[in-house]
């Protein structure tokens, strides 16, 4: 499955130049929890979660604007809360697929979750 997820990542972020070995290592981590959205048994959306960090959330360009990303994000948040975490971090963890993501964005997102009723 990690090869299919890597292909989706490359499709969604073809302009991004992170080292492929690093991305594959992060995606293939056996401690990840991976949520997928399938259409005709093809992965068109994915969320890669480790602890309370969403390392990757992407949707195939041909399937965007259909609520797939929203569903994956909502399911990711639920999973992280079920695992006992009160914060959800995006991209900022032990590893980084997108090292340019601002920690400030993570703080805003975490603050929002803390001040929102659980679903």
Secondary structure by P-SEA (a helix, b strand, c coil): caaaaaaaaaaacccccccaaaaaaaaacccbbbbbbbccccccbbbbbcccccccccccccccccaaaaaaaaaaaaaaaaacccccccccccccccccccaaaaaaaaaaaaacccc
